[in-house]
């Protein structure tokens, strides 16, 4: 996961140009259609409808393609952010 300031720094390192953070933000929204929607989690084990949708979506993905993580894989920087 990249944060906008990391993208901004990468642009500067690659091109030598220093766009404003607002420009980088607007480009992410308009060109890549990335928005600042609030992150939401739900327990699909308790929602049978959502669980069925998830199972239908991942039905044909080989098991070796899945990667499961736990709390040790959480970036501390992510914990201070409200939006995903």
DSSP file (Angstrom, degrees, kcal/mol; ACC not computed):
  #  RESIDUE AA STRUCTURE BP1 BP2  ACC     N-H-->O    O-->H-N    N-H-->O    O-->H-N    TCO  KAPPA ALPHA  PHI   PSI    X-CA   Y-CA   Z-CA
    1    1 A X              0   0    0      0, 0.0     2,-0.4     0, 0.0     0, 0.0   0.000 360.0 360.0 360.0 130.3    0.0    0.0    0.0
    2    2 A X        -     0   0    0      4,-0.0     2,-0.3     3,-0.0     3,-0.0  -0.842 360.0-143.1-106.8 145.3    1.4    3.4   -1.0
    3    3 A X    >>  -     0   0    0     -2,-0.4     4,-2.1     1,-0.1     3,-0.8  -0.712  29.5-108.1-101.8 159.4    0.4    6.6    0.7
    4    4 A X  H 3> S+     0   0    0     -2,-0.3     4,-2.5     1,-0.3     5,-0.1   0.834 119.0  53.8 -59.7 -34.9    0.1    9.9   -1.3
    5    5 A X  H 3> S+     0   0    0      2,-0.2     4,-2.0     1,-0.2    -1,-0.3   0.831 108.3  50.5 -70.2 -29.1    3.3   11.3    0.2
    6    6 A X  H <> S+     0   0    0     -3,-0.8     4,-2.1     2,-0.2    -2,-0.2   0.880 111.2  47.7 -72.7 -38.2    5.2    8.2   -1.0
    7    7 A X  H  X S+     0   0    0     -4,-2.1     4,-2.3     2,-0.2    -2,-0.2   0.918 111.3  51.9 -64.3 -43.6    3.8    8.5   -4.5
    8    8 A X  H  X S+     0   0    0     -4,-2.5     4,-1.9     1,-0.2    -2,-0.2   0.909 110.9  47.1 -58.8 -44.9    4.6   12.2   -4.5
    9    9 A X  H  X S+     0   0    0     -4,-2.0     4,-2.5     1,-0.2    -1,-0.2   0.878 110.2  52.8 -66.2 -38.5    8.2   11.4   -3.4
   10   10 A X  H  X S+     0   0    0     -4,-2.1     4,-2.1     2,-0.2     5,-0.2   0.884 107.5  52.0 -65.2 -38.4    8.5    8.7   -6.1
   11   11 A X  H  X>S+     0   0    0     -4,-2.3     4,-2.6     2,-0.2     5,-0.5   0.925 111.5  47.1 -62.1 -44.3    7.4   11.2   -8.8
   12   12 A X  H  X5S+     0   0    0     -4,-1.9     4,-2.0     1,-0.2    -2,-0.2   0.916 112.0  49.7 -63.8 -43.4   10.1   13.6   -7.7
   13   13 A X  H  <5S+     0   0    0     -4,-2.5    -1,-0.2     1,-0.2    -2,-0.2   0.850 117.7  40.1 -65.1 -34.7   12.8   10.9   -7.6
   14   14 A X  H  <5S+     0   0    0     -4,-2.1    -2,-0.2    -5,-0.2    -1,-0.2   0.873 133.0  17.8 -81.7 -39.5   11.9    9.7  -11.1
   15   15 A X  H  <5S-     0   0    0     -4,-2.6    -3,-0.2     2,-0.2    -2,-0.2   0.673  87.1-127.8-110.8 -21.0   11.2   13.0  -12.9
   16   16 A X  S  <<S+     0   0    0     -4,-2.0     2,-0.3    -5,-0.5    -4,-0.2   0.413  72.1 122.0  82.0  -3.1   12.8   15.7  -10.8
   17   17 A X        -     0   0    0     -6,-0.5     2,-0.5    -5,-0.0    -1,-0.3  -0.689  53.1-151.7 -92.3 147.2    9.4   17.5  -10.9
   18   18 A X        -     0   0    0     -2,-0.3     3,-0.1    -3,-0.1    -9,-0.1  -0.765  16.4-175.2-122.1  85.2    7.6   18.4   -7.7
   19   19 A X        -     0   0    0     -2,-0.5    -7,-0.1   -11,-0.2     2,-0.1  -0.331  35.5 -95.8 -72.6 162.3    3.9   18.5   -8.3
   20   20 A X     >  -     0   0    0      1,-0.1     4,-1.9    -2,-0.0     5,-0.2  -0.395  28.2-117.2 -73.2 157.2    1.6   19.6   -5.4
   21   21 A X  H  > S+     0   0    0      1,-0.2     4,-2.5     2,-0.2     5,-0.1   0.852 117.1  57.9 -61.9 -33.3    0.1   16.9   -3.2
   22   22 A X  H  > S+     0   0    0      2,-0.2     4,-2.8     1,-0.2    -1,-0.2   0.894 104.1  51.2 -64.0 -39.5   -3.3   18.2   -4.4
   23   23 A X  H  > S+     0   0    0      2,-0.2     4,-2.4     1,-0.2    -2,-0.2   0.925 110.8  47.6 -62.9 -45.0   -2.3   17.5   -8.1
   24   24 A X  H  X S+     0   0    0     -4,-1.9     4,-2.1     1,-0.2    -2,-0.2   0.924 112.8  50.0 -61.1 -44.0   -1.2   14.0   -7.2
   25   25 A X  H  X S+     0   0    0     -4,-2.5     4,-1.8     1,-0.2    -2,-0.2   0.927 111.4  47.3 -60.4 -47.3   -4.5   13.4   -5.3
   26   26 A X  H  X S+     0   0    0     -4,-2.8     4,-3.1     1,-0.2     5,-0.3   0.870 110.1  53.0 -65.3 -37.0   -6.6   14.7   -8.2
   27   27 A X  H  X>S+     0   0    0     -4,-2.4     4,-2.3     2,-0.2     5,-1.0   0.893 107.4  51.9 -64.9 -39.3   -4.8   12.6  -10.7
   28   28 A X  H  <5S+     0   0    0     -4,-2.1     6,-2.5    -5,-0.2     4,-0.4   0.891 115.1  42.7 -62.5 -38.6   -5.4    9.5   -8.6
   29   29 A X  H  X5S+     0   0    0     -4,-1.8     4,-0.5     4,-0.3    -2,-0.2   0.941 122.5  35.3 -73.2 -47.9   -9.1   10.3   -8.5
   30   30 A X  H  <5S+     0   0    0     -4,-3.1    -3,-0.2     2,-0.1    -2,-0.2   0.909 128.3  29.7 -79.2 -42.6   -9.6   11.3  -12.2
   31   31 A X  T  <5S+     0   0    0     -4,-2.3    -3,-0.2    -5,-0.3    -2,-0.1   0.892 134.8  25.8 -86.6 -40.8   -7.2    8.9  -14.0
   32   32 A X  T  4<S-     0   0    0     -5,-1.0    -3,-0.2    -4,-0.4    -2,-0.1   0.494  95.6-130.5-102.0  -5.2   -7.2    5.9  -11.7
   33   33 A X     <  +     0   0    0     -4,-0.5     2,-0.5    -6,-0.3    -4,-0.3   0.870  49.8 157.4  56.2  40.9  -10.6    6.4  -10.2
   34   34 A X        -     0   0    0     -6,-2.5     2,-0.2    -9,-0.1    -1,-0.2  -0.853  18.5-173.0 -95.4 127.3   -9.2    6.0   -6.7
   35   35 A X        -     0   0    0     -2,-0.5     2,-0.7    -3,-0.1    -6,-0.0  -0.676  34.2-112.4-116.8 172.0  -11.4    7.6   -4.0
   36   36 A X        +     0   0    0     -2,-0.2     2,-0.2    48,-0.1     3,-0.0  -0.441  51.2 163.4-100.7  57.0  -11.1    8.2   -0.3
   37   37 A X        -     0   0    0     -2,-0.7    47,-1.1     1,-0.1     2,-0.2  -0.515  45.9-103.1 -76.1 145.1  -13.8    5.8    0.8
   38   38 A X  B     -A   83   0A   0     45,-0.2    45,-0.2    -2,-0.2     2,-0.1  -0.482  37.8-114.1 -70.6 133.0  -13.8    4.9    4.5
   39   39 A X        -     0   0    0     43,-0.6     2,-0.4    -2,-0.2    -1,-0.1  -0.418  37.4-174.5 -68.0 140.4  -12.5    1.4    5.1
   40   40 A X        -     0   0    0     -2,-0.1     2,-0.4    -3,-0.0    -3,-0.0  -1.000   8.9-166.2-139.9 135.7  -15.0   -1.0    6.4
   41   41 A X        -     0   0    0     -2,-0.4     2,-0.3     2,-0.0    -2,-0.0  -0.903   6.6-177.6-119.1 151.7  -14.7   -4.6    7.6
   42   42 A X        -     0   0    0     -2,-0.4     2,-1.0     5,-0.0     3,-0.1  -0.985  33.7-113.4-144.3 154.8  -17.4   -7.1    8.2
   43   43 A X    >>  -     0   0    0     -2,-0.3     3,-1.5     1,-0.2     4,-0.6  -0.780  25.5-169.8 -90.3 102.4  -17.4  -10.7    9.5
   44   44 A X  T 34 S+     0   0    0     -2,-1.0     7,-0.4     1,-0.3     3,-0.2   0.693  80.5  71.7 -70.0 -16.3  -18.6  -12.7    6.5
   45   45 A X  T 34 S+     0   0    0      1,-0.2    -1,-0.3    -3,-0.1     3,-0.1   0.799 102.3  43.6 -65.8 -26.2  -19.0  -15.8    8.7
   46   46 A X  T <4 S+     0   0    0     -3,-1.5     2,-0.7     1,-0.2    -1,-0.2   0.606 106.2  65.5 -93.3 -13.9  -22.0  -14.1   10.2
   47   47 A X     X  -     0   0    0     -4,-0.6     4,-2.4    -3,-0.2     5,-0.2  -0.875  61.6-173.4-113.6  99.3  -23.5  -12.8    6.9
   48   48 A X  H  > S+     0   0    0     -2,-0.7     4,-2.0     1,-0.2    -1,-0.2   0.832  84.1  53.0 -64.3 -33.8  -24.5  -15.8    4.9
   49   49 A X  H  > S+     0   0    0      2,-0.2     4,-2.0     1,-0.2    -1,-0.2   0.949 112.2  43.7 -66.0 -49.2  -25.4  -13.7    1.8
   50   50 A X  H  > S+     0   0    0      1,-0.2     4,-2.5     2,-0.2    -2,-0.2   0.870 112.3  54.5 -63.4 -36.3  -22.0  -12.0    1.7
   51   51 A X  H  X S+     0   0    0     -4,-2.4     4,-2.5    -7,-0.4    -1,-0.2   0.904 107.6  49.3 -64.0 -41.7  -20.3  -15.3    2.4
   52   52 A X  H  X S+     0   0    0     -4,-2.0     4,-2.1     2,-0.2    -2,-0.2   0.891 111.0  50.0 -64.8 -40.2  -22.0  -16.9   -0.7
   53   53 A X  H  X S+     0   0    0     -4,-2.0     4,-2.0     2,-0.2    -2,-0.2   0.933 111.9  48.1 -63.0 -45.6  -21.0  -13.9   -2.8
   54   54 A X  H  X S+     0   0    0     -4,-2.5     4,-2.0     1,-0.2    -2,-0.2   0.921 111.0  50.2 -61.2 -45.4  -17.4  -14.3   -1.7
   55   55 A X  H  X S+     0   0    0     -4,-2.5     4,-0.6     1,-0.2    -1,-0.2   0.875 110.1  50.7 -63.2 -37.2  -17.3  -18.0   -2.3
   56   56 A X  H  < S+     0   0    0     -4,-2.1     3,-0.4     1,-0.2     4,-0.3   0.875 110.6  50.0 -67.2 -36.4  -18.7  -17.5   -5.8
   57   57 A X  H  < S+     0   0    0     -4,-2.0     3,-0.3     1,-0.2    -2,-0.2   0.860 118.6  36.1 -70.2 -35.6  -16.0  -14.9   -6.5
   58   58 A X  H >< S+     0   0    0     -4,-2.0     3,-1.3     1,-0.2    -1,-0.2   0.331  84.9 107.3-101.5   7.6  -13.1  -17.0   -5.4
   59   59 A X  T 3< S+     0   0    0     -4,-0.6    -1,-0.2    -3,-0.4    -2,-0.1   0.860  85.5  37.3 -55.1 -42.0  -14.4  -20.4   -6.5
   60   60 A X  T 3  S+     0   0    0     -4,-0.3     2,-0.5    -3,-0.3    -1,-0.3   0.342  88.5 108.3 -99.3   6.9  -12.0  -20.7   -9.5
   61   61 A X  S <  S-     0   0    0     -3,-1.3     5,-0.1     1,-0.1    -3,-0.0  -0.736  77.7-113.6 -84.0 126.8   -8.9  -19.2   -7.8
   62   62 A X    >   -     0   0    0     -2,-0.5     3,-2.0     1,-0.1     4,-0.4  -0.300  19.9-123.6 -60.9 143.2   -6.3  -21.9   -7.1
   63   63 A X  G >  S+     0   0    0      1,-0.3     3,-1.4     2,-0.2    -1,-0.1   0.814 108.5  63.0 -58.8 -33.2   -5.7  -22.4   -3.3
   64   64 A X  G 3  S+     0   0    0      1,-0.3    -1,-0.3     3,-0.0    -2,-0.1   0.603  92.8  65.8 -71.4  -8.4   -2.0  -21.7   -3.6
   65   65 A X  G <  S+     0   0    0     -3,-2.0    -1,-0.3     2,-0.0     2,-0.2   0.637  82.8  94.6 -84.3 -15.2   -2.8  -18.2   -4.8
   66   66 A X    <   -     0   0    0     -3,-1.4     2,-0.4    -4,-0.4    -3,-0.0  -0.560  55.1-166.6 -81.5 140.5   -4.2  -17.2   -1.4
   67   67 A X        -     0   0    0     -2,-0.2     2,-0.4     2,-0.0    -3,-0.0  -0.993   4.6-163.0-126.3 122.8   -2.1  -15.5    1.2
   68   68 A X        -     0   0    0     -2,-0.4     2,-0.3     0, 0.0    -2,-0.0  -0.886  10.6-177.4-108.7 136.1   -3.4  -15.2    4.7
   69   69 A X        -     0   0    0     -2,-0.4     2,-0.2     2,-0.0    -2,-0.0  -0.782  10.5-155.6-125.0 169.0   -2.0  -12.8    7.3
   70   70 A X    >   -     0   0    0     -2,-0.3     3,-1.9     4,-0.0     4,-0.1  -0.584  51.3 -66.8-128.2-165.0   -2.5  -11.9   10.9
   71   71 A X  G >  S+     0   0    0      1,-0.3     3,-1.6    -2,-0.2    -2,-0.0   0.734 121.8  71.5 -62.2 -22.9   -1.9   -8.9   13.0
   72   72 A X  G 3  S+     0   0    0      1,-0.3    -1,-0.3     3,-0.0    -3,-0.0   0.691  93.6  57.2 -68.1 -15.8    1.9   -9.2   12.7
   73   73 A X  G <  S+     0   0    0     -3,-1.9     2,-0.4     2,-0.1    -1,-0.3   0.380  80.4 114.4 -94.4   4.0    1.5   -8.1    9.0
   74   74 A X    <   -     0   0    0     -3,-1.6     2,-0.4    -4,-0.1     3,-0.0  -0.600  66.6-130.9 -80.0 131.1   -0.2   -4.8    9.9
   75   75 A X    >>  -     0   0    0     -2,-0.4     3,-1.1     1,-0.1     4,-0.9  -0.680   9.7-140.4 -78.2 127.6    1.7   -1.7    9.1
   76   76 A X  H 3> S+     0   0    0     -2,-0.4     4,-0.6     1,-0.3     3,-0.5   0.816 102.5  61.9 -59.9 -29.1    1.7    0.6   12.1
   77   77 A X  H >4 S+     0   0    0      1,-0.2     3,-0.8     2,-0.2     4,-0.4   0.844  97.7  57.8 -65.9 -32.0    1.3    3.6    9.8
   78   78 A X  H X4 S+     0   0    0     -3,-1.1     3,-1.1     1,-0.2    -1,-0.2   0.813  95.1  65.9 -65.7 -29.2   -2.0    2.1    8.6
   79   79 A X  H 3< S+     0   0    0     -4,-0.9    -1,-0.2    -3,-0.5    -2,-0.2   0.757  98.8  50.7 -68.0 -24.3   -3.3    2.1   12.2
   80   80 A X  T << S+     0   0    0     -3,-0.8     2,-0.4    -4,-0.6    -1,-0.3   0.546  94.1  89.1 -90.6  -6.6   -3.3    5.9   12.4
   81   81 A X    <   -     0   0    0     -3,-1.1     3,-0.0    -4,-0.4     0, 0.0  -0.741  53.5-169.0 -94.0 138.8   -5.2    6.4    9.2
   82   82 A X  S    S+     0   0    0     -2,-0.4   -43,-0.6     1,-0.1     2,-0.3   0.792  72.7  58.0 -91.0 -33.7   -9.0    6.4    9.2
   83   83 A X  B      A   38   0A   0    -45,-0.2   -45,-0.2     1,-0.1   -46,-0.1  -0.787 360.0 360.0-105.3 143.5   -9.6    6.2    5.5
   84   84 A X              0   0    0    -47,-1.1   -46,-0.1    -2,-0.3    -1,-0.1   0.407 360.0 360.0 -97.8 360.0   -8.3    3.3    3.2
